[in-house]
């Protein structure tokens, strides 16, 4: 008997994604070796990419119990995902999506180098302050 396979186009696809997060309360958080940061309550947008298995990566982000591996894993213990935006692509769009998010009104960096240890971006986690969920 064959194992059932996902019919989703995201199953093994490479791509870029954004996790829109709601952090309900002020949180002092140590993020692995990156350091300790004071995260104010509100909306955050985390931009990431994956070379294969976009569906698997997003499912991992949504799991509550997991080994802490990426910076975002630490924040996801306290914030909830309220929206996910994806694009299936082989192009490396992570930094351009992140730059566009940083240009949104009220956007600022709370945790420098968060999620951006493999590029020149200041961060891949953008704090938007307000608690409403717009789109790019």
LUMNUTOR-489814 format. One record per residue (C-alpha): residue number from 0; x, y, z. Coordinates in pm, 1 decimal, decimal comma. Example, Ala and Ser with C-alpha at 12.3 -4.5 7.8 and 13.67 -1.06 7.14 Angstrom:
+-----+----------+----------+----------+
| num |       px |       py |       pz |
+-----+----------+----------+----------+
|   0 |   1230,0 |   -450,0 |    780,0 |
|   1 |   1367,0 |   -106,0 |    714,0 |
+-----+----------+----------+----------+
END
This chain:
+-----+----------+----------+----------+
| num |       px |       py |       pz |
+-----+----------+----------+----------+
|   0 |      0,0 |      0,0 |      0,0 |
|   1 |    133,9 |    342,8 |    -96,1 |
|   2 |    163,0 |    616,2 |    158,1 |
|   3 |    -84,0 |    896,2 |     93,5 |
|   4 |     78,9 |   1200,2 |    -60,7 |
|   5 |    -12,6 |   1564,4 |    -22,6 |
|   6 |   -200,1 |   1707,9 |   -319,1 |
|   7 |    -97,1 |   2059,9 |   -224,0 |
|   8 |    115,3 |   2251,9 |   -476,4 |
|   9 |    322,3 |   2369,0 |   -175,4 |
|  10 |    418,3 |   2015,7 |    -71,4 |
|  11 |    770,0 |   2006,0 |   -216,9 |
|  12 |    781,7 |   2353,7 |   -365,5 |
|  13 |   1049,2 |   2613,2 |   -297,9 |
|  14 |    927,2 |   2958,3 |   -205,9 |
|  15 |    908,3 |   3262,0 |     14,0 |
|  16 |    663,8 |   3317,7 |    297,7 |
|  17 |    558,7 |   3568,2 |    558,6 |
|  18 |    417,3 |   3479,6 |    897,9 |
|  19 |    192,9 |   3752,6 |   1040,2 |
|  20 |    207,0 |   3718,3 |   1417,8 |
|  21 |     13,4 |   3857,9 |   1710,5 |
|  22 |    208,1 |   3895,2 |   2033,3 |
|  23 |    -51,3 |   3966,3 |   2303,5 |
|  24 |    178,2 |   4098,0 |   2576,4 |
|  25 |    522,6 |   4246,9 |   2639,1 |
|  26 |    776,9 |   3964,2 |   2629,7 |
|  27 |   1141,7 |   3961,8 |   2732,7 |
|  28 |   1288,2 |   3679,1 |   2529,2 |
|  29 |   1629,6 |   3521,8 |   2480,6 |
|  30 |   1657,2 |   3416,0 |   2116,2 |
|  31 |   1924,6 |   3146,9 |   2105,3 |
|  32 |   2272,3 |   3294,2 |   2067,1 |
|  33 |   2133,4 |   3612,5 |   1910,4 |
|  34 |   2063,8 |   3768,0 |   2249,3 |
|  35 |   1781,7 |   3892,3 |   2469,7 |
|  36 |   1521,6 |   4135,5 |   2337,8 |
|  37 |   1218,5 |   4313,9 |   2476,7 |
|  38 |    930,2 |   4247,2 |   2235,9 |
|  39 |    639,2 |   4491,5 |   2276,1 |
|  40 |    287,2 |   4358,6 |   2215,8 |
|  41 |    146,2 |   4391,5 |   1866,5 |
|  42 |    182,2 |   4265,7 |   1512,5 |
|  43 |    505,3 |   4123,6 |   1372,5 |
|  44 |    583,9 |   4000,5 |   1022,6 |
|  45 |    851,3 |   3735,4 |    980,3 |
|  46 |    984,6 |   3671,5 |    628,7 |
|  47 |   1145,3 |   3339,9 |    541,7 |
|  48 |   1225,5 |   3117,9 |    247,3 |
|  49 |   1272,2 |   2751,4 |    176,9 |
|  50 |   1436,2 |   2576,3 |   -118,2 |
|  51 |   1203,6 |   2277,3 |   -105,2 |
|  52 |    906,4 |   2176,9 |    103,6 |
|  53 |    722,6 |   2503,6 |    166,2 |
|  54 |    426,2 |   2310,7 |    307,6 |
|  55 |    648,5 |   2118,8 |    548,8 |
|  56 |    821,1 |   2435,7 |    672,4 |
|  57 |    489,8 |   2612,2 |    735,0 |
|  58 |    354,2 |   2308,4 |    917,9 |
|  59 |    663,3 |   2307,4 |   1138,3 |
|  60 |    617,0 |   2675,2 |   1222,2 |
|  61 |    258,6 |   2601,7 |   1327,5 |
|  62 |    350,4 |   2313,8 |   1559,0 |
|  63 |    364,2 |   2405,8 |   1927,8 |
|  64 |    616,5 |   2138,0 |   2027,4 |
|  65 |    945,0 |   2140,5 |   1840,4 |
|  66 |   1316,0 |   2170,1 |   1891,7 |
|  67 |   1434,2 |   2531,1 |   1892,2 |
|  68 |   1629,6 |   2568,5 |   1568,5 |
|  69 |   1553,2 |   2902,9 |   1402,6 |
|  70 |   1512,6 |   3243,8 |   1566,2 |
|  71 |   1141,5 |   3241,7 |   1485,5 |
|  72 |   1094,5 |   2923,7 |   1692,3 |
|  73 |   1159,9 |   3120,1 |   2011,1 |
|  74 |    905,2 |   3391,2 |   1932,0 |
|  75 |    641,3 |   3139,7 |   1821,7 |
|  76 |    629,5 |   3007,0 |   2177,7 |
|  77 |    464,1 |   3338,8 |   2274,0 |
|  78 |    299,6 |   3469,8 |   1956,2 |
|  79 |     29,1 |   3317,1 |   1742,3 |
|  80 |     23,6 |   3304,9 |   1364,9 |
|  81 |   -276,6 |   3498,9 |   1236,0 |
|  82 |   -196,3 |   3495,6 |    865,7 |
|  83 |     45,3 |   3330,9 |    623,7 |
|  84 |    141,0 |   3473,3 |    285,3 |
|  85 |    331,5 |   3252,5 |     37,8 |
|  86 |    469,6 |   3251,8 |   -312,0 |
|  87 |    603,4 |   2944,5 |   -484,6 |
|  88 |    924,6 |   3047,8 |   -657,1 |
|  89 |   1284,2 |   2947,8 |   -705,2 |
|  90 |   1385,1 |   3315,0 |   -697,5 |
|  91 |   1538,5 |   3444,9 |   -375,0 |
|  92 |   1269,5 |   3701,0 |   -285,4 |
|  93 |   1301,5 |   3684,7 |     93,1 |
|  94 |   1505,5 |   4004,5 |    128,5 |
|  95 |   1293,6 |   4206,8 |   -115,7 |
|  96 |    969,9 |   4103,4 |     60,0 |
|  97 |   1129,9 |   4194,5 |    390,7 |
|  98 |   1245,2 |   4535,2 |    256,5 |
|  99 |    891,2 |   4606,5 |    138,3 |
| 100 |    756,7 |   4519,8 |    482,5 |
| 101 |   1009,9 |   4751,8 |    648,7 |
| 102 |    870,1 |   5038,2 |    437,2 |
| 103 |    518,8 |   5001,2 |    582,4 |
| 104 |    397,9 |   5287,3 |    802,1 |
| 105 |    508,0 |   5240,1 |   1162,5 |
| 106 |    742,3 |   4950,4 |   1082,8 |
| 107 |   1052,0 |   4917,1 |   1295,4 |
| 108 |   1322,7 |   4674,1 |   1401,3 |
| 109 |   1291,0 |   4535,5 |   1754,4 |
| 110 |   1544,5 |   4250,3 |   1727,9 |
| 111 |   1840,4 |   4328,8 |   1497,4 |
| 112 |   1966,9 |   4031,4 |   1287,8 |
| 113 |   1658,6 |   3821,8 |   1377,5 |
| 114 |   1623,6 |   3563,3 |   1101,1 |
| 115 |   1879,8 |   3737,3 |    882,4 |
| 116 |   2205,9 |   3571,7 |    978,0 |
| 117 |   2258,2 |   3451,0 |    620,1 |
| 118 |   2207,6 |   3787,9 |    443,5 |
| 119 |   2279,4 |   4160,1 |    482,9 |
| 120 |   1930,2 |   4261,1 |    599,3 |
| 121 |   1900,2 |   4435,3 |    936,6 |
| 122 |   1634,6 |   4180,5 |   1037,6 |
| 123 |   1367,3 |   3953,7 |    892,6 |
| 124 |   1125,0 |   4029,1 |   1174,6 |
| 125 |    937,2 |   4357,2 |   1140,4 |
| 126 |    732,7 |   4509,0 |   1421,0 |
| 127 |    421,9 |   4695,2 |   1303,0 |
| 128 |    283,9 |   4809,6 |   1641,5 |
| 129 |    -89,7 |   4818,8 |   1565,8 |
| 130 |   -295,5 |   4505,7 |   1610,6 |
| 131 |   -478,1 |   4495,0 |   1280,0 |
| 132 |   -381,1 |   4278,5 |    988,9 |
| 133 |   -338,0 |   4451,7 |    656,7 |
| 134 |   -173,2 |   4316,9 |    350,4 |
| 135 |    121,0 |   4414,0 |    132,2 |
+-----+----------+----------+----------+
END
